[in-house]
Amino acid sequence: MKTNWKVKDNPLQPLGLWMNFAQLIYFPFLIFILIKYPDYFIMTYAIIKGAHLFPHA
């Protein structure tokens, strides 16, 4: 497809990087929920994914 992943003049590129990095901070919390409260894992994962995708809207 020859897609160009980095566009030097795109001002939103650093924002996208920070939003993806912020999602990694939630993974220890998600693992804690999986261990302590496995019934709430799917709900917690959905909330994290929704919060991650909300700024893209």
C-alpha atoms as one frame of an Amber mdcrd trajectory, in Angstrom:
protein
   0.000   0.000   0.000   3.043   2.265   0.443   1.480   4.198   3.311   3.455
   7.083   4.764   3.198   6.777   8.551   5.083   9.954   9.388   4.159  13.299
   7.916   6.568  15.979   9.135   4.076  18.841   8.748   1.249  17.115  10.636
   0.688  18.940  13.962  -1.426  16.062  15.330   1.339  13.461  15.128   2.783
  14.174  18.635  -0.749  14.144  20.067  -1.389  10.689  18.641   1.861   9.447
  20.125   0.940  10.769  23.585  -2.551   9.244  23.420  -1.067   5.842  22.591
   1.525   6.201  25.353  -1.142   7.158  27.899  -2.970   3.916  27.186   0.068
   1.936  28.351  -0.256   3.523  31.769  -3.675   1.887  32.158  -2.468  -1.677
  31.580  -1.168  -2.256  35.149  -4.530  -1.057  36.409  -6.254  -3.459  34.021
  -4.127  -6.361  35.242  -4.975  -5.457  38.843  -8.681  -5.536  37.986  -8.244
  -8.899  36.278  -6.594 -10.372  39.374  -8.799  -8.822  42.065 -12.171  -8.396
  40.294 -12.337 -10.603  37.202 -16.070  -9.948  36.788 -15.323  -6.282  36.065
 -12.506  -6.918  33.579 -14.553  -6.539  30.380 -16.251  -3.390  31.646 -12.914
  -1.870  32.691 -11.323  -2.755  29.371 -14.232  -1.186  27.491 -13.936   1.999
  29.547 -10.206   2.229  28.873 -10.663   1.641  25.138 -13.498   4.141  25.001
 -11.445   6.747  26.833  -8.562   6.080  24.458 -10.712   6.559  21.357 -12.721
   9.547  22.649 -10.097  12.210  21.788  -9.964  10.904  18.206 -13.625  11.819
  17.775
